[in-house]
Structures are given as structure tokens and as C-alpha cells.
């Protein structure tokens, strides 16, 4: 009976370790995806801000030339 109990505990321990490792892999993949996504969104937002600043500067220069 003790041997069966030990075997059951070892089996559960192994299943838990496998499950935990799978969750760690998923977490690492999710974190990498979020880092890449964040970098892309930041780049896009920075480019948008530069374009908006350029438009505002051109508009200001055009307005100065017209008055």
C-alpha cells in the first residue's frame, strides 16, 4: 500500500511539474508577444507624433507667410 501511495504521489508530482513547465513556456511566449507588440505600437505612435508635428510646423510656416 505504501509503495502504491508513493507511486501515486510521484505520478502527481510529475504531472504537476509538466503542467507548471507548460505554463512557464506559455507565459514566456505571451511576454515576448507583448514586448514585440508594445515596441511596434510605440514606433507607430512615435512616427504619428512626428508627422503631426511636421504638419503643424508647415501650417504655422504657411500661416506666417500668408499674413
Protein Blocks (a to p, Z undefined) as FASTA:
>chain_A
ZZmmmmmmmmmmmmmmmmmmmmmmmmmmmmmmmmmmmmmmmmmmmmmmmmmmmmmmmmmm
mmmmmZZ
